[in-house]
C-alpha cells in the first residue's frame, strides 16, 4: 500500500510519500515541492484549435492568439 500527502502554502510545499513494507512497518520519504508558481499567460484563456479541425474548415484559421 502506498500513498502521498502534500501540504502547500503560498511560500513553500512539503510532502511525504508513505510506503507500507512487507513486515507491516511504514517507510516515509519526505519531499520538497517546487515553490515556483504556475505561470498563467494570456493565451491560456483560449485553447488551441486542433489541426484536424482547421484542416476541415479553413475559416478557423488563424488559430487562437498565441497558439500559431
Secondary structure, 3 states (H helix, E strand, C coil): CEEEEEEECCCCEEEEEEEECCCCCEEEEEEEECCCCCCCCHHHHCCCCCHHHHHHCHHHCCCCCCCC
